[in-house]
Amino acid sequence: MLTEKQKQFVYAEEADVLNVALFGMTAKEWREINPKLAKEGNIRDYTDLVHLVILNNLENSNAEFIKLGLSQKERLIRLNDSARNQMKILKNNNGIKELENINKYLIESK
């Protein structure tokens, strides 16, 4: 059985696989580049809706890839390909644009 510390390490490592696939950097690398923002949140807190949608999709794909027994390297390659393809599709998606406008409106209304 894994200790809590071991579980956290595994989770953080998998989160970084997703971060590298989507953002091109680990959470630690982002914090080093953005120390002021890192005091208030993390890379995922400062991204846009398109990236959050893709991240959610990548999390699901990664779980399936793990079940299939793919290596971390192979998963990273596939996840990065998927992220790039989704970005092409979603960046001009009208539904996503509408949700971003609603989100922007809600933030500005506060």
C-alpha angles and dihedrals in degrees: 000000000000121000119235090254091053091048091051090050092051091047092048091048092052091046088055091051087058093043092052092046092052108024101025094237143068123252089254092053090050091050091051091051094042107034095157094051091043089063089064102034148323139278092276092053091059101045130097131254094262091057091046091052091049091046091054090050091048091051090056093046092048091054089053092047090052090052088052090054097242116165119250090250093053091045091051092052093048093044092050091050090049092048092052092048093048091048090056091051100041103040091075097033111129093211092055091046090053092050090049090051091050090048091049090049092050092050093048091047093061 
